Amino acid sequence: NVVVDGATVTVPILNKSGSSPTLEIDTTQLPEATNYGFTWSDFSSRTISSVGVDGTNVVLTLSATPTGTMTIGYAYTGIGNTNYTDPYVGGTVNTPGAWGNIRDGRDTASRIQEGASLRNFLSTFNVTL
């Protein structure tokens, strides 16, 4: 369950990756999304001041204590098209729509693409609290 304590929002993530249960912020495999992909809304229009990870939790700090109905989203709404240089493809790639930068710490090497790792990125969600 998501915990809201003042302006701090803690989102526990069930991570079943086995050997790497901790979460990481990855801006190498994907370009940095605004707030690493997280969105927030409430009656008082609070904004996200920072996003961090602590073990298997994502911790959001809001601009102030939220009020009313609260909604948290991840990789649910996007900013449209973003071009970035992909470190594995070696060229410019277009990323349309929504994405996020939270993944597990798994670092299993790809058998197909040399130098690439198989990582599990957090799935999209949009939840009203």
DSSP file (Angstrom, degrees, kcal/mol; ACC not computed):
  #  RESIDUE AA STRUCTURE BP1 BP2  ACC     N-H-->O    O-->H-N    N-H-->O    O-->H-N    TCO  KAPPA ALPHA  PHI   PSI    X-CA   Y-CA   Z-CA
    1    1 A N              0   0    0      0, 0.0     2,-0.2     0, 0.0     9,-0.0   0.000 360.0 360.0 360.0 140.7    0.0    0.0    0.0
    2    2 A V        -     0   0    0      9,-0.1     2,-0.5     7,-0.0     9,-0.2  -0.542 360.0-149.6 -71.4 135.0    1.1    3.5   -0.8
    3    3 A V  E     -A   10   0A   0      7,-2.5     7,-3.0    -2,-0.2     2,-0.6  -0.943   8.9-165.1-113.4 125.2    1.9    5.5    2.4
    4    4 A V  E     +A    9   0A   0     -2,-0.5     2,-0.5     5,-0.2     5,-0.2  -0.949  13.0 171.3-109.0 118.1    1.4    9.3    2.5
    5    5 A D  E >   -A    8   0A   0      3,-3.1     3,-1.9    -2,-0.6     2,-0.3  -0.877  64.7 -58.1-129.7  97.4    3.1   10.9    5.4
    6    6 A G  T 3  S-     0   0    0     -2,-0.5    58,-0.1     1,-0.3    -1,-0.0  -0.533 120.3 -18.0  64.6-126.2    3.0   14.7    5.2
    7    7 A A  T 3  S+     0   0    0     -2,-0.3    55,-3.4    58,-0.2     2,-0.5   0.324 120.4  94.9 -93.6   7.5    4.7   15.6    1.9
    8    8 A T  E <   -AB   5  61A   0     -3,-1.9    -3,-3.1    53,-0.2     2,-0.5  -0.876  53.5-169.1-104.7 129.1    6.4   12.2    1.6
    9    9 A V  E     -AB   4  60A   0     51,-2.9    51,-3.1    -2,-0.5     2,-0.5  -0.972   4.0-162.9-118.1 120.7    4.8    9.5   -0.5
   10   10 A T  E     -AB   3  59A   0     -7,-3.0    -7,-2.5    -2,-0.5    49,-0.2  -0.914   2.3-168.3-108.4 123.9    6.3    6.0   -0.2
   11   11 A V  E     - B   0  58A   0     47,-3.3    47,-2.5    -2,-0.5     2,-0.3  -0.914  11.8-149.3-113.2 104.9    5.4    3.5   -2.9
   12   12 A P  E     - B   0  57A   0      0, 0.0     2,-0.5     0, 0.0    45,-0.2  -0.552  11.3-156.0 -74.9 136.9    6.4   -0.1   -2.0
   13   13 A I        -     0   0    0     43,-2.7     2,-0.8    -2,-0.3    -2,-0.0  -0.960  13.1-136.0-117.6 123.7    7.3   -2.2   -5.1
   14   14 A L        -     0   0    0     -2,-0.5     2,-0.6     2,-0.0    43,-0.0  -0.695  27.7-170.7 -76.5 112.5    7.0   -6.0   -5.1
   15   15 A N        +     0   0    0     -2,-0.8     3,-0.3     1,-0.1    -2,-0.0  -0.926  18.1 174.2-114.6 111.8   10.2   -7.0   -6.8
   16   16 A K        +     0   0    0     -2,-0.6     3,-0.1     1,-0.2    -1,-0.1  -0.028  42.0 118.3-104.7  29.4   10.5  -10.7   -7.7
   17   17 A S        -     0   0    0      1,-0.2     2,-1.2     3,-0.2     3,-0.3   0.495  62.8-147.8 -79.5   0.6   13.8  -10.5   -9.6
   18   18 A G  S    S+     0   0    0     -3,-0.3    -1,-0.2     1,-0.2    -3,-0.0  -0.577  79.8  35.6  80.8 -95.7   15.5  -12.8   -7.1
   19   19 A S  S    S+     0   0    0     -2,-1.2    -1,-0.2     1,-0.2    -2,-0.0   0.646 123.0  42.9 -75.2 -14.5   19.1  -11.9   -6.8
   20   20 A S        +     0   0    0     -3,-0.3    85,-1.0     1,-0.1    86,-0.4  -0.611  60.4 158.2-130.9  73.5   18.6   -8.1   -7.2
   21   21 A P        +     0   0    0      0, 0.0    -1,-0.1     0, 0.0    -6,-0.1   0.694  47.9  93.5 -74.2 -16.7   15.6   -7.1   -5.1
   22   22 A T  S    S-     0   0    0      1,-0.1    83,-1.3    34,-0.1     2,-0.2  -0.348  72.2-124.5 -77.5 159.1   16.6   -3.4   -4.9
   23   23 A L  E     -D  104   0B   0     32,-2.6     2,-0.3    81,-0.2    81,-0.2  -0.653  23.3-167.7 -99.8 157.1   15.4   -0.7   -7.2
   24   24 A E  E     -D  103   0B   0     79,-3.0    79,-2.5    -2,-0.2     2,-0.6  -0.966  24.2-123.8-139.8 155.6   17.5    1.7   -9.3
   25   25 A I  E     -D  102   0B   0     -2,-0.3     2,-0.6    77,-0.2    77,-0.2  -0.918  31.6-166.2 -98.7 121.8   17.0    4.8  -11.4
   26   26 A D        +     0   0    0     75,-3.4     4,-0.2    -2,-0.6    -2,-0.0  -0.933  27.8 158.9-117.8 113.2   18.3    4.2  -14.9
   27   27 A T        +     0   0    0     -2,-0.6     5,-0.3     2,-0.1    -1,-0.1   0.107  69.9  71.8-113.6  18.8   18.8    7.1  -17.3
   28   28 A T  S    S+     0   0    0      3,-0.1    -1,-0.1    73,-0.1    -2,-0.1   0.851 100.7  37.4 -96.0 -49.2   21.2    5.1  -19.5
   29   29 A Q  S    S+     0   0    0      1,-0.1    59,-0.1    57,-0.1    -2,-0.1   0.811 132.6  22.7 -74.8 -29.1   18.9    2.6  -21.2
   30   30 A L  S    S-     0   0    0     -4,-0.2    -1,-0.1    71,-0.1     3,-0.1  -0.967  94.0-101.6-131.4 149.7   16.2    5.2  -21.5
   31   31 A P        -     0   0    0      0, 0.0     2,-0.3     0, 0.0    -3,-0.1  -0.318  54.7 -83.4 -66.2 156.9   16.4    9.0  -21.5
   32   32 A E        -     0   0    0     -5,-0.3     2,-0.2     1,-0.0    -5,-0.1  -0.455  46.3-150.8 -66.2 121.2   15.4   10.7  -18.2
   33   33 A A    >   -     0   0    0     -2,-0.3     3,-2.4     1,-0.1     5,-0.1  -0.573  37.0 -82.3 -85.0 154.6   11.7   11.1  -18.0
   34   34 A T  G >  S-     0   0    0      1,-0.3     3,-2.2    -2,-0.2     4,-0.1  -0.403 119.4  -2.3 -56.0 127.1   10.2   14.0  -16.0
   35   35 A N  G >  S-     0   0    0      1,-0.3     3,-2.0     2,-0.2    -1,-0.3   0.806 125.9 -73.8  54.5  31.4   10.2   12.9  -12.4
   36   36 A Y  G <  S-     0   0    0     -3,-2.4    65,-1.9     1,-0.3    66,-0.3   0.721  97.0 -49.1  55.1  23.1   11.6    9.6  -13.7
   37   37 A G  G <  S+     0   0    0     -3,-2.2    38,-2.3     1,-0.3    39,-0.5   0.323 106.1 129.0 104.6  -6.4    8.1    8.8  -15.0
   38   38 A F  E <   -F   74   0C   0     -3,-2.0    -1,-0.3    36,-0.2     2,-0.3  -0.596  33.0-173.0 -87.9 143.6    6.0    9.6  -11.9
   39   39 A T  E     -F   73   0C   0     34,-2.3    34,-2.2    -2,-0.3     2,-0.3  -0.933   1.5-168.2-127.8 155.7    3.0   11.9  -11.9
   40   40 A W  E     +F   72   0C   0     -2,-0.3     2,-0.3    32,-0.2    32,-0.2  -0.998   7.2 175.5-143.8 141.8    0.9   13.2   -9.0
   41   41 A S  E     +F   71   0C   0     30,-2.0    30,-2.7    -2,-0.3     2,-0.3  -0.993   8.7 152.2-145.8 147.5   -2.4   14.9   -8.6
   42   42 A D    >   -     0   0    0     -2,-0.3     3,-1.5    28,-0.2    26,-0.2  -0.921  58.6 -86.1-156.4 177.3   -4.6   16.0   -5.6
   43   43 A F  T 3  S+     0   0    0     24,-1.8    25,-0.1    26,-0.3    27,-0.1   0.776 125.1  50.5 -63.7 -27.0   -7.1   18.7   -4.8
   44   44 A S  T 3  S-     0   0    0     23,-0.6    -1,-0.3    21,-0.0    24,-0.1   0.299 108.3-121.7 -98.2  10.0   -4.4   21.2   -3.8
   45   45 A S    <   -     0   0    0     -3,-1.5    -2,-0.1    22,-0.2     2,-0.1   0.861  42.6-179.9  55.9  43.6   -2.3   20.8   -7.0
   46   46 A R        -     0   0    0     21,-0.1     2,-0.3    18,-0.0    -4,-0.1  -0.373  13.3-145.3 -68.3 153.9    0.9   19.7   -5.2
   47   47 A T        -     0   0    0     -6,-0.1    16,-2.4    -2,-0.1     2,-0.5  -0.799  20.6 -99.3-119.0 163.0    3.8   18.9   -7.5
   48   48 A I  E     -C   62   0A   0     -2,-0.3    14,-0.3    14,-0.2     3,-0.1  -0.728  32.4-179.7 -84.0 123.3    6.7   16.4   -7.2
   49   49 A S  E     -     0   0A   0     12,-3.4     2,-0.3    -2,-0.5    13,-0.2   0.808  66.5  -6.4 -90.2 -35.9    9.8   18.0   -5.8
   50   50 A S  E     -C   61   0A   0     11,-1.6    11,-2.5   -15,-0.1     2,-0.4  -0.993  53.1-151.5-157.8 158.2   12.0   14.8   -5.9
   51   51 A V  E     +C   60   0A   0     -2,-0.3     2,-0.3     9,-0.2     9,-0.2  -1.000  25.6 159.0-133.1 132.8   12.0   11.1   -6.6
   52   52 A G  E     -C   59   0A   0      7,-2.1     7,-3.0    -2,-0.4     2,-0.4  -0.920  31.3-123.5-144.1 171.3   14.3    8.6   -5.1
   53   53 A V  E     -C   58   0A   0     -2,-0.3     2,-0.3     5,-0.2     5,-0.2  -0.943  15.9-176.5-120.4 145.7   14.6    4.9   -4.3
   54   54 A D  E >   -C   57   0A   0      3,-2.7     3,-1.5    -2,-0.4     2,-0.6  -0.823  65.9 -60.5-139.9  95.2   15.2    3.2   -1.0
   55   55 A G  T 3  S-     0   0    0     -2,-0.3   -32,-2.6     1,-0.3    -1,-0.0  -0.543 122.7 -13.1  66.2-114.4   15.6   -0.5   -1.2
   56   56 A T  T 3  S+     0   0    0     -2,-0.6   -43,-2.7   -34,-0.2     2,-0.4   0.123 122.3  90.4-105.4  19.5   12.3   -1.7   -2.7
   57   57 A N  E <   -BC  12  54A   0     -3,-1.5    -3,-2.7   -45,-0.2     2,-0.5  -0.901  63.4-146.6-114.4 144.4   10.5    1.6   -2.2
   58   58 A V  E     -BC  11  53A   0    -47,-2.5   -47,-3.3    -2,-0.4     2,-0.5  -0.939  20.3-156.9-101.9 132.2   10.1    4.6   -4.4
   59   59 A V  E     -BC  10  52A   0     -7,-3.0    -7,-2.1    -2,-0.5     2,-0.4  -0.944   7.6-168.6-117.8 118.8   10.0    7.8   -2.3
   60   60 A L  E     -BC   9  51A   0    -51,-3.1   -51,-2.9    -2,-0.5     2,-0.5  -0.856   8.1-155.5-102.3 138.6    8.4   10.9   -3.7
   61   61 A T  E     -BC   8  50A   0    -11,-2.5   -12,-3.4    -2,-0.4   -11,-1.6  -0.974  16.5-155.1-110.6 124.9    8.7   14.3   -2.0
   62   62 A L  E     - C   0  48A   0    -55,-3.4   -14,-0.2    -2,-0.5   -55,-0.1  -0.506  29.0-109.5 -95.7 165.6    5.9   16.6   -2.8
   63   63 A S  S    S-     0   0    0    -16,-2.4     2,-0.3    -2,-0.2   -15,-0.1   0.742  96.4 -19.4 -65.9 -24.2    5.9   20.4   -2.7
   64   64 A A  S    S-     0   0    0    -17,-0.3    -1,-0.1   -57,-0.1   -18,-0.0  -0.952  96.0 -55.5-168.0 173.6    3.6   20.3    0.3
   65   65 A T        -     0   0    0     -2,-0.3   -58,-0.2    -3,-0.1     2,-0.0  -0.434  61.5-126.6 -62.4 127.6    1.2   18.0    2.2
   66   66 A P        -     0   0    0      0, 0.0     2,-0.3     0, 0.0   -60,-0.1  -0.320  23.2-159.0 -76.0 160.4   -1.5   16.8   -0.3
   67   67 A T        +     0   0    0      2,-0.2   -24,-1.8    -2,-0.0   -23,-0.6  -0.949  45.8   1.4-135.8 157.6   -5.2   17.1    0.3
   68   68 A G  S    S+     0   0    0     -2,-0.3     2,-0.2   -26,-0.2   -24,-0.0  -0.218 112.1   0.4  70.9-157.2   -8.4   15.4   -1.0
   69   69 A T  S    S-     0   0    0    -27,-0.0     2,-0.4    59,-0.0   -26,-0.3  -0.497  73.1-158.5 -69.3 131.3   -8.4   12.6   -3.5
   70   70 A M        -     0   0    0     -2,-0.2    59,-3.6   -28,-0.2     2,-0.4  -0.911  10.3-169.7-118.0 140.3   -4.8   11.7   -4.6
   71   71 A T  E     -FG  41 128C   0    -30,-2.7   -30,-2.0    -2,-0.4     2,-0.4  -0.996   0.4-169.8-130.8 130.7   -3.7   10.0   -7.7
   72   72 A I  E     -FG  40 127C   0     55,-2.5    55,-3.0    -2,-0.4     2,-0.3  -0.961   9.8-177.7-118.1 136.7   -0.2    8.6   -8.4
   73   73 A G  E     -FG  39 126C   0    -34,-2.2   -34,-2.3    -2,-0.4     2,-0.4  -0.932  13.8-161.3-131.5 156.2    0.9    7.4  -11.8
   74   74 A Y  E    S-FG  38 125C   0     51,-3.0    51,-1.9    -2,-0.3   -36,-0.2  -0.976  78.6 -18.3-139.4 124.9    4.0    5.9  -13.3
   75   75 A A  S    S+     0   0    0    -38,-2.3    23,-0.2    -2,-0.4    49,-0.1   0.814 102.7 117.4  52.3  33.5    4.8    5.8  -17.1
   76   76 A Y  S    S+     0   0    0    -39,-0.5     2,-0.4     1,-0.3    22,-0.2   0.794  70.4  31.0-101.0 -37.0    1.1    6.5  -17.6
   77   77 A T  S    S-     0   0    0    -40,-0.3    22,-0.3    22,-0.1    -1,-0.3  -0.973  75.8-159.2-123.9 142.1    1.2    9.8  -19.4
   78   78 A G        -     0   0    0     -2,-0.4    20,-0.3    20,-0.2     3,-0.1  -0.640  27.4-126.8-119.4 174.1    3.9   11.0  -21.7
   79   79 A I        -     0   0    0     18,-0.8     2,-0.3     1,-0.4    19,-0.1   0.280  57.4-113.1-101.1   8.6    5.4   14.1  -23.1
   80   80 A G  S    S+     0   0    0     17,-0.2    -1,-0.4     2,-0.1     2,-0.3  -0.702  71.2   2.9  96.4-150.0    5.3   13.0  -26.7
   81   81 A N        +     0   0    0     -2,-0.3     2,-0.4    15,-0.2    13,-0.1  -0.584  58.7 178.3 -84.1 134.1    8.2   12.3  -28.9
   82   82 A T  E     -H   95   0D   0     13,-1.0    13,-3.0    -2,-0.3     2,-0.4  -0.995  16.0-149.3-133.7 126.8   11.8   12.5  -27.5
   83   83 A N  E     +H   94   0D   0     -2,-0.4     2,-0.3    11,-0.2    11,-0.2  -0.792  27.1 159.4 -94.4 137.9   14.9   11.7  -29.5
   84   84 A Y  E     -H   93   0D   0      9,-2.2     9,-3.2    -2,-0.4     2,-0.7  -0.969  44.8-100.4-150.0 163.4   18.0   10.3  -27.7
   85   85 A T  E     -H   92   0D   0     -2,-0.3     7,-0.2     7,-0.2    -2,-0.0  -0.800  35.1-141.5 -90.6 117.3   21.1    8.4  -28.5
   86   86 A D     >  -     0   0    0      5,-2.4     4,-2.1    -2,-0.7     5,-0.4  -0.659   1.0-148.3 -80.1 125.8   20.7    4.8  -27.6
   87   87 A P  T  4 S+     0   0    0      0, 0.0    -1,-0.1     0, 0.0   -58,-0.1   0.716  96.5  38.7 -68.5 -19.1   23.9    3.3  -26.1
   88   88 A Y  T  4 S+     0   0    0    -59,-0.1    28,-0.1     3,-0.1    26,-0.0   0.810 119.1  42.5 -99.7 -37.2   23.2   -0.2  -27.6
   89   89 A V  T  4 S-     0   0    0      2,-0.2     3,-0.1     1,-0.0    -1,-0.0   0.844  96.6-140.4 -76.9 -34.4   21.7    0.7  -31.0
   90   90 A G     <  +     0   0    0     -4,-2.1     2,-0.3     1,-0.3    -5,-0.1   0.717  66.5  70.4  84.2  21.2   24.4    3.4  -31.5
   91   91 A G  S    S-     0   0    0     -5,-0.4    -5,-2.4    -7,-0.1     2,-0.3  -0.873  93.4 -61.0-151.7-176.0   22.1    5.9  -33.2
   92   92 A T  E     -H   85   0D   0     -2,-0.3     2,-0.4    -7,-0.2    -7,-0.2  -0.611  49.0-169.4 -79.9 133.2   19.3    8.3  -32.6
   93   93 A V  E     -H   84   0D   0     -9,-3.2    -9,-2.2    -2,-0.3     2,-0.5  -0.942  16.9-135.0-123.6 142.8   16.1    6.7  -31.4
   94   94 A N  E     -H   83   0D   0     -2,-0.4   -11,-0.2   -11,-0.2   -13,-0.1  -0.874  14.5-164.2-100.1 126.6   12.6    8.2  -31.1
   95   95 A T  E     -H   82   0D   0    -13,-3.0   -13,-1.0    -2,-0.5     2,-0.2  -0.877  11.0-167.7-111.6  98.6   10.7    7.5  -27.9
   96   96 A P        -     0   0    0      0, 0.0   -15,-0.2     0, 0.0     2,-0.1  -0.552  47.4  -7.8 -83.7 150.4    7.0    8.4  -28.2
   97   97 A G  S    S-     0   0    0     -2,-0.2   -18,-0.8   -19,-0.0     2,-0.3  -0.342 103.3  -7.3  78.8-147.2    4.6    8.6  -25.3
   98   98 A A        +     0   0    0    -20,-0.3     2,-0.3   -23,-0.2   -20,-0.2  -0.627  58.3 151.0 -98.1 146.6    5.2    7.6  -21.7
   99   99 A W        -     0   0    0    -22,-0.3   -24,-0.4    -2,-0.3     2,-0.3  -0.963  22.4-149.1-158.9 169.0    8.1    5.9  -20.0
  100  100 A G        -     0   0    0     -2,-0.3   -63,-0.3   -25,-0.1   -64,-0.1  -0.903  16.2-136.1-140.6 169.9    9.8    5.7  -16.7
  101  101 A N        +     0   0    0    -65,-1.9   -75,-3.4    -2,-0.3     2,-0.5   0.145  63.3 112.7-116.7  17.2   13.3    5.1  -15.3
  102  102 A I  E     +D   25   0B   0    -66,-0.3    20,-2.9   -77,-0.2     2,-0.3  -0.814  36.5 150.3 -97.6 128.8   12.8    2.7  -12.4
  103  103 A R  E     -DE  24 121B   0    -79,-2.5   -79,-3.0    -2,-0.5    18,-0.2  -0.913  44.2 -95.1-144.8 171.2   14.1   -0.8  -12.7
  104  104 A D  E     -D   23   0B   0     16,-1.9   -81,-0.2    -2,-0.3   -82,-0.1  -0.304  38.9-108.7 -81.4 174.9   15.4   -3.6  -10.6
  105  105 A G        +     0   0    0    -83,-1.3   -82,-0.1   -85,-1.0    -1,-0.1   0.324  69.1 136.6 -88.3   8.5   19.1   -4.2  -10.0
  106  106 A R        -     0   0    0    -86,-0.4    14,-0.1   -84,-0.2    11,-0.0  -0.276  28.8-178.9 -57.6 138.2   19.3   -7.3  -12.2
  107  107 A D        +     0   0    0     12,-0.1     2,-0.3    10,-0.1    12,-0.1  -0.158  17.4 155.0-135.8  40.9   22.4   -7.3  -14.4
  108  108 A T  E     -I  118   0E   0     10,-0.8    10,-3.5     1,-0.1     2,-0.1  -0.547  45.3-118.0 -73.1 130.4   22.1  -10.5  -16.5
  109  109 A A  E     -I  117   0E   0     -2,-0.3     8,-0.3     8,-0.2     2,-0.2  -0.432  25.1-115.1 -71.5 140.0   24.0  -10.2  -19.7
  110  110 A S        -     0   0    0      6,-2.9     5,-0.2     3,-0.4     6,-0.2  -0.520  13.0-152.6 -71.0 139.3   22.0  -10.5  -23.0
  111  111 A R  S    S+     0   0    0     -2,-0.2    -1,-0.1     1,-0.1     3,-0.1   0.632  94.6  39.6 -83.8 -15.8   22.8  -13.6  -25.1
  112  112 A I  S    S+     0   0    0      1,-0.2     2,-0.7     4,-0.0    -1,-0.1   0.845 112.8  47.5-101.9 -44.8   21.8  -11.8  -28.2
  113  113 A Q  S >  S-     0   0    0      3,-0.1     3,-2.1     2,-0.0    -3,-0.4  -0.870  83.6-132.7-109.4 106.1   23.0   -8.2  -27.9
  114  114 A E  T 3  S+     0   0    0     -2,-0.7     3,-0.1     1,-0.3    -3,-0.1  -0.272  89.5  15.7 -57.8 133.1   26.6   -7.9  -26.8
  115  115 A G  T 3  S+     0   0    0      1,-0.3     2,-0.3    -5,-0.2    -1,-0.3   0.330 100.9 115.7  86.1  -7.5   27.1   -5.4  -24.0
  116  116 A A    <   -     0   0    0     -3,-2.1    -6,-2.9    -6,-0.2     2,-0.3  -0.677  52.7-147.0 -96.4 150.8   23.4   -5.2  -23.1
  117  117 A S  E     -I  109   0E   0     -2,-0.3     2,-0.8    -8,-0.3    -8,-0.2  -0.867  16.0-124.2-114.2 150.0   21.8   -6.3  -19.9
  118  118 A L  E     +I  108   0E   0    -10,-3.5   -10,-0.8    -2,-0.3     2,-0.3  -0.836  42.6 170.1 -94.0 109.7   18.4   -7.8  -19.3
  119  119 A R        -     0   0    0     -2,-0.8     2,-0.7   -12,-0.1   -14,-0.1  -0.864  33.2-128.0-123.5 155.1   16.7   -5.6  -16.8
  120  120 A N        -     0   0    0     -2,-0.3   -16,-1.9   -14,-0.1     2,-0.2  -0.895  23.2-158.9-106.4 109.2   13.1   -5.4  -15.5
  121  121 A F  B     -E  103   0B   0     -2,-0.7   -18,-0.3   -18,-0.2   -20,-0.1  -0.588  32.7 -93.6 -84.7 149.9   11.6   -1.9  -15.7
  122  122 A L        -     0   0    0    -20,-2.9   -22,-0.1    -2,-0.2   -20,-0.1  -0.338  44.3-115.6 -61.9 137.8    8.6   -1.0  -13.5
  123  123 A S        -     0   0    0      1,-0.1    -1,-0.1    -3,-0.1     2,-0.0  -0.387  34.3 -95.3 -75.0 154.0    5.3   -1.5  -15.1
  124  124 A T        +     0   0    0    -49,-0.1     2,-0.3    -2,-0.1   -49,-0.2  -0.341  51.0 164.6 -66.9 147.3    3.0    1.4  -15.8
  125  125 A F  E     -G   74   0C   0    -51,-1.9   -51,-3.0    -2,-0.0     2,-0.3  -0.984  28.1-164.3-157.9 160.5    0.2    2.2  -13.3
  126  126 A N  E     +G   73   0C   0     -2,-0.3     2,-0.4   -53,-0.3   -53,-0.3  -0.865  23.1 178.3-148.1 111.1   -2.2    4.9  -12.4
  127  127 A V  E     -G   72   0C   0    -55,-3.0   -55,-2.5    -2,-0.3     2,-0.5  -0.953  23.7-145.9-126.3 132.2   -3.8    4.6   -8.9
  128  128 A T  E      G   71   0C   0     -2,-0.4   -57,-0.3   -57,-0.2    -2,-0.0  -0.847 360.0 360.0 -92.7 128.3   -6.3    6.7   -7.0
  129  129 A L              0   0    0    -59,-3.6   -58,-0.1    -2,-0.5    -1,-0.1   0.433 360.0 360.0 -91.0 360.0   -5.5    6.6   -3.3
